[in-house]
Amino acid sequence: MKMKKWLSSVLVAGAVLTLATAAQAHVNVYPKETTTGSYEKYTVRVPVEKDVNTVKVKLEFPAGVKVNTVQPVPGWSYEFEKDKDGVNTALVWTATDGGIKAHEFMEFAFVGANPKEEGTLAWKAYQTYADGEVVEWTGDKDSKTPASVTTVKAGAGEAGHDHSHDAAAPAAAQAQSQDQAAASAGGSNTLPLVLSGLALLLSIVSLFRKKA
């Protein structure tokens, strides 16, 4: 019984590992989660699943994502595909120095302006091998060649109201009140001294008059 349980555990672990490895072998776009209306740096990770080099990668932009900036990669050239209105619709990276070898992967980065609405972005990718085969990563999540998906969530709302000015007014008023109180206290402490001085002066004058 123990041996059967052990074998079952090994088989389950192997299946999980296989699925995880297969998922990592897909062309993926990161991050998997982003926010509405932000400028995001996206990274396309391209692994090689064959014993043949990958020599070209094409990525189509989901509707609502605007891309105009790309990070150059040594050994690769790139170009944008555009629609009839001149809007960038895809990026194509082409190897100039052998491409991605078997058991290796590369990453290609660009900056995209996210849509203002929440939803999901399906990144359709096309991986071309040196032997001419093209693997289309365009299917749903249950297919053998799924498109990478990014979830777009609402960004942080409007920045909170700045209460610094509101807080500054009472603070200033309090400081002014304290100054006035201090001035008033100072005046109250000085008055008895002035009166005492005047009384002493009158006493001295009266004394001199009597002697005269």
C-alpha positions in Angstrom: 0.0 0.0 0.0 2.8 2.4 0.9 4.5 1.7 -2.4 1.3 2.4 -4.3 0.8 5.7 -2.5 4.4 6.6 -3.2 4.0 5.8 -6.9 0.8 7.8 -7.0 2.5 10.8 -5.4 5.3 10.6 -7.9 3.0 10.4 -10.9 0.9 13.4 -9.6 4.1 15.4 -9.0 5.4 14.5 -12.5 2.1 15.5 -14.1 2.1 18.9 -12.3 5.8 19.4 -13.2 5.0 18.6 -16.8 2.1 21.0 -17.0 4.2 23.7 -15.3 7.1 23.1 -17.7 4.7 23.2 -20.7 3.2 26.5 -19.5 6.6 28.0 -19.2 7.5 26.8 -22.7 4.7 29.0 -24.2 5.4 32.4 -25.5 4.3 34.7 -22.6 3.9 38.4 -22.2 4.5 39.9 -18.7 3.2 41.3 -16.5 0.1 39.2 -16.2 -1.7 42.0 -14.4 -1.7 45.8 -15.0 -3.8 48.9 -14.5 -6.0 51.0 -16.7 -4.6 54.0 -18.4 -1.0 53.4 -17.3 2.1 53.2 -19.4 3.4 49.6 -18.9 6.7 48.0 -19.8 5.7 44.7 -21.4 8.2 41.8 -21.8 7.8 39.0 -24.3 9.5 35.8 -23.2 10.2 33.4 -26.1 11.5 29.9 -25.3 12.6 27.4 -27.9 10.6 24.1 -27.9 12.5 22.5 -30.8 16.0 21.5 -31.7 15.8 24.3 -34.3 16.6 28.0 -33.8 13.8 30.5 -33.5 14.5 33.3 -36.1 11.5 35.5 -36.0 8.8 36.6 -33.5 5.7 38.5 -34.3 3.4 40.0 -31.6 0.0 41.5 -32.3 -1.2 44.3 -30.1 -4.6 43.8 -28.4 -7.3 46.4 -29.2 -6.9 49.5 -27.0 -3.1 49.1 -26.4 -1.0 51.7 -28.1 2.7 50.9 -28.7 5.3 53.3 -30.1 8.4 52.5 -28.0 10.5 49.3 -28.2 13.8 48.2 -26.5 16.4 47.1 -29.0 17.9 43.7 -28.6 21.4 42.8 -29.8 21.4 40.3 -32.7 17.8 41.2 -33.6 16.1 43.8 -35.8 12.6 45.0 -35.4 9.8 46.7 -37.3 6.2 47.8 -36.6 3.3 46.6 -38.7 0.7 49.3 -39.3 -2.9 49.6 -40.4 -4.2 51.8 -43.2 -4.3 54.7 -40.8 -0.7 54.3 -39.8 -1.4 53.0 -36.3 1.0 50.3 -35.0 -0.7 47.0 -34.8 2.2 44.5 -34.3 5.9 44.2 -33.7 8.1 41.8 -35.6 11.6 40.9 -34.4 13.9 39.2 -36.8 17.2 37.5 -36.0 20.3 38.9 -37.5 22.8 36.6 -35.8 21.5 33.0 -35.6 18.4 33.6 -33.4 17.4 31.7 -30.3 19.0 28.3 -29.9 17.5 25.1 -28.5 17.0 25.1 -24.7 17.4 28.8 -24.6 14.9 31.8 -24.4 15.0 35.5 -25.0 13.0 38.4 -23.9 11.8 41.4 -26.0 10.5 44.5 -24.3 8.4 47.5 -25.3 6.2 50.2 -23.6 2.5 50.2 -24.2 -0.3 52.7 -23.2 -3.0 50.6 -21.6 -6.7 51.1 -22.4 -8.9 53.1 -19.9 -11.3 50.2 -19.4 -10.9 47.1 -17.3 -10.7 43.7 -19.1 -8.2 41.3 -20.5 -5.6 41.6 -23.2 -4.9 38.6 -25.4 -1.4 38.8 -27.0 -1.3 36.8 -30.2 2.2 35.7 -31.0 3.8 33.9 -34.0 7.1 32.1 -33.5 9.0 31.2 -36.7 11.7 28.5 -36.7 14.7 28.2 -39.0 13.1 25.2 -40.7 10.1 27.4 -41.8 7.6 26.2 -39.2 5.5 28.9 -37.6 3.8 28.2 -34.2 0.8 30.4 -33.7 0.3 31.2 -30.0 -3.2 32.5 -30.6 -5.6 30.0 -29.0 -7.6 30.1 -25.8 -6.3 29.0 -22.4 -7.2 25.4 -23.0 -5.5 25.0 -26.3 -2.0 23.6 -26.9 -0.9 27.0 -28.2 -2.7 29.6 -26.1 -2.3 33.3 -26.4 -0.7 35.0 -23.4 -3.3 37.0 -21.4 -2.9 40.1 -19.3 -5.6 41.3 -16.9 -6.3 45.0 -16.8 -7.7 46.2 -13.5 -8.8 49.7 -12.4 -5.9 51.9 -11.3 -5.6 53.8 -8.1 -8.4 56.3 -8.1 -8.1 60.0 -8.0 -5.5 61.2 -5.6 -6.8 62.0 -2.2 -7.6 65.6 -1.3 -4.6 67.5 -0.1 -5.5 68.6 3.4 -2.2 70.4 4.0 -3.7 73.8 3.3 -6.7 73.0 5.5 -4.4 72.0 8.3 -2.1 74.9 7.8 -4.9 77.5 8.5 -5.7 76.3 12.0 -2.0 75.8 12.7 -1.3 79.4 11.6 -4.3 80.7 13.6 -3.2 78.8 16.7 0.4 80.2 16.3 -1.0 83.7 16.0 -3.2 83.2 19.0 -0.2 82.0 21.0 1.8 85.0 19.9 -1.0 87.3 20.9 -1.3 85.6 24.2 2.4 85.8 24.8 2.3 89.5 23.9 -0.6 90.1 26.2 1.1 88.2 29.0 4.3 90.2 28.5 2.3 93.5 28.7 0.6 92.3 31.9 4.0 91.5 33.5 5.5 94.8 32.5 2.7 97.1 33.8 3.3 96.5 37.5 7.0 97.2 37.1 6.3 100.5 35.4 3.8 101.5 38.1 6.3 100.5 40.8 9.0 102.6 39.2 6.7 105.6 39.0 5.7 105.3 42.7 9.4 105.1 43.6 10.2 108.2 41.6 7.3 110.1 43.2 8.5 109.1 46.6 12.0 110.4 45.9 10.7 113.7 44.5 8.5 114.1 47.6 11.4 113.4 49.9 13.6 116.0 48.3 10.8 118.6 48.5 10.5 118.0 52.3 14.2 118.4 52.8 14.2 121.6 50.8 
